[in-house]
C-alpha cells in the first residue's frame, strides 16, 4: 500500500492513470515503453521515478489495457481507448 505522503511520481496507480491517458492521446503513434515513460517522467536521472513508470506500464499490460506484443511497442487496447474517451 502506498503511503499517503508518497510523491505522485512514485505512486503506481497515479502513474498508471497518467501513462494510460498519454498513450490514448498519442494513439496511434507507436512508442516503445521507454519513449512513453519519458513523456511523463520529470527527472530521467531519478531511478525510482523511472522504475515506477516501468512498473506502471507492466501493470497496464497485465490488466489488458495495453496490447500484448512481441516487441517493446506500447499500444492501448480498444477497451483502454474507449475507457479514456468516456472519462475525459
C-alpha positions in Angstrom: 0.0 0.0 0.0 1.3 3.4 -0.9 1.9 5.8 2.0 -0.3 9.0 1.8 2.9 11.2 1.8 4.3 9.4 -1.2 5.1 11.7 -4.1 2.7 11.3 -7.1 5.8 10.5 -9.2 6.2 7.2 -7.2 2.5 6.3 -6.8 2.0 3.5 -9.3 -1.8 4.0 -9.5 -1.4 7.7 -10.3 1.4 6.9 -12.8 -0.7 4.2 -14.5 -3.5 6.7 -15.0 -1.2 9.3 -16.4 0.5 6.8 -18.7 -2.8 5.4 -20.0 -4.1 9.0 -20.7 -0.9 10.0 -22.5 -0.9 6.7 -24.5 -4.5 7.3 -25.5 -3.8 10.9 -26.5 -0.8 9.9 -28.6 -2.6 6.9 -30.3 -1.9 5.7 -33.0 1.8 6.7 -32.5 3.9 3.6 -32.0 6.0 4.4 -28.9 8.2 2.0 -27.0 7.8 1.6 -23.3 10.8 3.8 -22.7 9.6 6.5 -25.1 6.2 6.6 -23.4 7.7 6.6 -19.9 9.9 9.6 -20.9 6.8 11.5 -21.9 5.7 11.6 -18.2 8.9 11.4 -16.2 10.1 14.7 -14.7 13.6 13.6 -13.9 15.1 10.8 -16.0 18.0 10.5 -13.5 15.6 9.6 -10.7 15.8 5.8 -10.8 12.8 5.5 -8.5 10.6 7.5 -10.8 11.8 5.6 -13.9 11.1 2.3 -12.2 7.7 3.4 -11.1 6.8 4.3 -14.7 8.2 0.9 -15.9 6.1 -0.8 -13.2 3.0 1.1 -14.3 3.4 0.1 -17.9 3.9 -3.6 -16.9 0.8 -3.3 -14.7 -1.3 -1.9 -17.6 -0.1 -4.8 -19.8 -1.1 -7.3 -17.1 -4.5 -5.7 -16.7 -5.1 -5.9 -20.5 -5.1 -2.2 -21.2 -2.0 -2.4 -23.4 -1.9 -4.9 -26.2 0.4 -7.9 -25.7 3.1 -7.6 -28.4 6.4 -9.4 -29.1 8.2 -6.0 -29.3 8.5 -3.0 -26.9 5.7 -1.0 -28.6 3.1 0.1 -26.1 -0.3 0.1 -27.8 -3.5 0.8 -25.9 -6.3 -1.8 -26.4 -9.6 -0.7 -27.9 -11.1 -1.1 -24.4 -8.5 1.2 -23.0 -9.1 3.8 -25.6 -12.9 3.7 -25.1 -12.5 4.0 -21.3 -10.2 7.0 -21.7 -12.7 8.6 -24.1 -15.5 8.1 -21.7 -13.6 9.5 -18.7 -12.5 12.7 -20.4 
